[in-house]
Amino acid sequence: YGRENAISYSSGDKTYTATYSSTINYYTVKFVNDDGTVLQEGQFSYGSNAYYQQKATPTKKPTAQFTYTFAGWDNKVTLVTDDVTYTATYDYTINKYKVTFVNEDGSVLQTGELEYGKMPVYEKDTPTKASTVQETFTFAGWDKEITKVTGETVYTATYTAKTITKDDVNF
């Protein structure tokens, strides 16, 4: 009987409220360049807006063939709900280079800009060089082989000389 006296029973309705401590979950948000280089990494709270904090726009080094312009991130930057990585994407333009054909004396015969990888074509009349009293000249070709454009290029006309003899002169 002593036990029964130690237990207390209450009569009537009671309400019990559970209490919880809350912690905000944080997630890692990375912004990386297209080569995987981390541009920014930080912790953002669940439900917050992820954003790129750097003042400088992401860049990609140009190549001989292309120039790149930042086009945005590979996915839409949204509210943070988990760890996420956004990768920079780029638009590109094909680089153009000046191609010049010059005569032996340096005078310009033809010039223009062509895209990287295009084959230049000389479209003017065959280059000439004035004869002298002792020699006549015939166009022999260009100082180097004409190849696909990979940079600014100058092609210079070359000539073969023929010595004038008595047999070449009509009297």
Phi and psi in degrees as a GROMACS rama.xvg file:
@    title "Ramachandran Plot"
@    xaxis  label "Phi"
@    yaxis  label "Psi"
@TYPE xy
-66.6861  -28.5973  GLY-2
-71.1113  -42.5919  ARG-3
-60.4378  -32.1419  GLU-4
-72.9164  -24.5692  ASN-5
-80.1357  -25.1443  ALA-6
-88.7919  131.294  ILE-7
-107.814  129.83  SER-8
-111.019  139.124  TYR-9
-106.47  151.712  SER-10
-110.521  145.476  SER-11
101.939  168.991  GLY-12
-76.8072  145.837  ASP-13
-135.363  146.688  LYS-14
-114.864  129.851  THR-15
-114.099  131.83  TYR-16
-114.623  123.8  THR-17
-78.1754  142.215  ALA-18
-115.84  144.706  THR-19
-131.05  149.012  TYR-20
-97.6288  141.825  SER-21
-111.706  147.712  SER-22
-129.974  136.091  THR-23
-81.3023  131.167  ILE-24
-83.2022  136.113  ASN-25
-114.734  144.505  TYR-26
-127.536  152.323  TYR-27
-84.0686  127.119  THR-28
-118.747  122.991  VAL-29
-114.574  142.143  LYS-30
-118.209  120.133  PHE-31
-123.99  154.041  VAL-32
-76.9543  169.011  ASN-33
-66.8635  -14.1847  ASP-34
-93.2787  4.41625  ASP-35
93.5103  -7.57425  GLY-36
-63.5171  128.461  THR-37
-74.5958  121.904  VAL-38
-91.6991  -34.0893  LEU-39
-159.647  139.276  GLN-40
-140.952  132.999  GLU-41
-159.541  170.144  GLY-42
-100.31  129.62  GLN-43
-125.072  142.138  PHE-44
-74.3963  152.396  SER-45
-54.3182  131.875  TYR-46
82.9303  -3.97897  GLY-47
-83.3747  167.949  SER-48
-85.5654  120.343  ASN-49
-75.7854  144.039  ALA-50
-154.843  153.888  TYR-51
-84.8514  117.1  TYR-52
-90.5074  -14.7875  GLN-53
-68.9369  144.663  GLN-54
-78.2424  -30.4663  LYS-55
-85.5767  135.873  ALA-56
-69.6034  140.474  THR-57
-56.9238  145.731  PRO-58
-131.189  158.247  THR-59
-130.908  131.225  LYS-60
-63.3614  132.402  LYS-61
-68.4072  157.378  PRO-62
-112.422  178.479  THR-63
-61.945  -31.2526  ALA-64
-89.7991  -38.0795  GLN-65
-127.769  150.906  PHE-66
-116.514  133.871  THR-67
-109.288  145.823  TYR-68
-129.729  131.554  THR-69
-57.9393  129.146  PHE-70
-111.189  -8.4073  ALA-71
127.193  -166.603  GLY-72
-99.7577  155.737  TRP-73
-65.02  -23.8544  ASP-74
-134.287  155.543  ASN-75
-64.7412  131.14  LYS-76
-75.8517  120.545  VAL-77
-125.055  -174.406  THR-78
-62.9323  144.317  LEU-79
-77.0017  124.893  VAL-80
-132.367  -6.80313  THR-81
-168.837  172.714  ASP-82
-62.446  140.418  ASP-83
-151.437  150.012  VAL-84
-125.206  130.361  THR-85
-109.956  133.426  TYR-86
-112.166  132.416  THR-87
-64.948  140.511  ALA-88
-120.831  158.074  THR-89
-136.776  145.041  TYR-90
-91.9992  159.545  ASP-91
-137.684  155.807  TYR-92
-125.498  146.194  THR-93
-79.1397  129.175  ILE-94
-68.4207  145.46  ASN-95
-112.797  146.412  LYS-96
-130.907  147.723  TYR-97
-77.6271  129.208  LYS-98
-120.746  125.786  VAL-99
-126.963  135.614  THR-100
-107.661  124.932  PHE-101
-123.746  154.81  VAL-102
-78.1201  169.883  ASN-103
-56.3327  -31.7687  GLU-104
-83.6887  2.22142  ASP-105
93.4979  -7.28327  GLY-106
-69.6677  139.649  SER-107
-76.1446  127.33  VAL-108
-96.6571  -38.3975  LEU-109
-160.443  141.039  GLN-110
-145.15  153.808  THR-111
-178.152  172.2  GLY-112
-109.109  134.427  GLU-113
-128.446  148.821  LEU-114
-68.7553  150.836  GLU-115
-50.6697  134.25  TYR-116
89.0129  -9.79731  GLY-117
-81.5595  154.795  LYS-118
-96.519  120.108  MET-119
-68.1944  147.501  PRO-120
-132.804  128.434  VAL-121
-81.4297  122.025  TYR-122
-113.509  3.7434  GLU-123
-93.7903  -178.252  LYS-124
-64.063  156.139  ASP-125
-56.5973  130.423  THR-126
-59.5986  149.592  PRO-127
-131.939  159.469  THR-128
-135.843  131.293  LYS-129
-63.1574  142.56  ALA-130
-72.6032  155.625  SER-131
-110.876  -178.951  THR-132
-64.281  -32.1068  VAL-133
-97.1039  -22.6978  GLN-134
-140.375  153.44  GLU-135
-116.37  155.387  THR-136
-124.984  140.106  PHE-137
-123.163  134.016  THR-138
-58.3651  127.741  PHE-139
-107.073  -13.3036  ALA-140
132.283  -163.592  GLY-141
-102.381  158.246  TRP-142
-65.0124  -16.1992  ASP-143
-149.007  162.627  LYS-144
-64.968  137.434  GLU-145
-77.3056  122.965  ILE-146
-129.237  168.902  THR-147
-57.1297  145.991  LYS-148
-68.0243  126.592  VAL-149
-129.76  -1.59428  THR-150
176.538  -179.97  GLY-151
-63.4603  134.628  GLU-152
-140.786  144.038  THR-153
-123.693  128.131  VAL-154
-108.598  130.552  TYR-155
-112.507  131.989  THR-156
-66.3218  141.306  ALA-157
-122.606  157.29  THR-158
-135.566  152.138  TYR-159
-103.181  141.723  THR-160
-103.941  144.974  ALA-161
-127.197  126.991  LYS-162
-73.1513  134.628  THR-163
-80.2359  129.541  ILE-164
-114.668  172.891  THR-165
-57.4931  -33.2449  LYS-166
-68.6019  -22.4403  ASP-167
-82.7594  -15.8963  ASP-168
-100.715  129.354  VAL-169
-99.2978  122.674  ASN-170
